[in-house]
Amino acid sequence: MNLAIGLFLALFVASVPIAALLGILAFVFATAFSPLPLIRALGQVSWDTGNDFLLVAVPLYILMGEILLRSGIAARTYEGLANWLTWLPGGLMHSNIGVSALFAATCGSSVATAATVGTVALPQRERYGYNERLFLGSIAAGGTLGILIPPSINLILYGFITETSVPKLYLAAMVPGIALALLFALTIAIACAIRPRWGGTTRSVDWRTRITSLRYLLPPLFLFLLVVGSIYAGLATPTESAALGVIGALFLAILYRTLSLAVLAAAIENTMRVTGMAMLIVVASFFLNFVLSTLGVSQALVAYITQLHLPPILLMIALIVVYLALGCVMDPMAMMVTTVPVVGPLVASLGYDLVWFGILMVVLSETAMIHPPFGINLFVVQTVRHQGSLNDVIIGAAPFILTLLAMIALLLAWPDIALWLPAHVKGSF
């Protein structure tokens, strides 16, 4: 195990891409420690991993988000929600969170959510005099909701890895997702109550404008009902609902007359790029896990930790600390697909529900997305911003990291925040 950690750190410091890093680790261990030619199983592991029907949902959800991003639907949604939230302390920063939550309910990707909201929102910051750092932080934090609020690509991958029901995971994520969005809004309100000038100039919006702008909120609601509603109505599997979402996004783009060959080509190209990257990481991590399981490393680790006879709550807190540390140096998706195959059985052996742990895992991944130095949403917002220092985004995101840590503590203290809804919704999932 020490050799594995040392080799991992050496390759990571050398800036080896995470998929290649995992593949090298698997090859070294298969060659050095097994009398069997485990490398010959790579083809079968790759086929079994990539051939799962559930994973077809990943490129479909990415494509749906790309179409919404490039067709201008998100910009209209931002305008509509902003008209309803400007009276709150923090004004448009609440729109950043609200639109992120709505967009998260249609695309399943944090990066796409942060990029979309950032592109639409940033021109408004200087116009209304908002505190730049807090405004940037609200975009980065709001973007993290993309991997928690259903449909979520990360929850699909977690369900695939742990063989946990994706519909149950989606149900479990709804209450924490809404709660986290409200906690983000509360963070903004408290900050602007302490420093009123951070909240910028209040926009005056009449009720007629507000009522009229409700039509801009219908597209994300329509897609959410189409995608998630079709699952719980028993009309579609998660993969089939993702296909319905793509059709719905295309219909909306046609309806708004923003669909063109250029838009469609750009959406498909980026979908292929992101999907290829994600699947390469998944295949490499599954092969590494196959090698470690064959060598007995995973089982030995679980047995060793179990023999410590520590209270489960202490082991879980230690695990959370490890994940927070890993989030400083690893991509959240890579962190999840690399560790969950080993950690999942351990968590189950401690008596924790794997559905609950899936939600905790995603919230930990959200924290990693805005935690320096590797927080990907920090870089996304800075890229969209096109000026200034990355430190402004990092400082602005700091209060929201505390909010995410509070959410982790709440899930640890009251697991029913995630488990209550799956336990009370009837269905064959």
Disulfide bonds with the S-S distance in Angstrom:
none
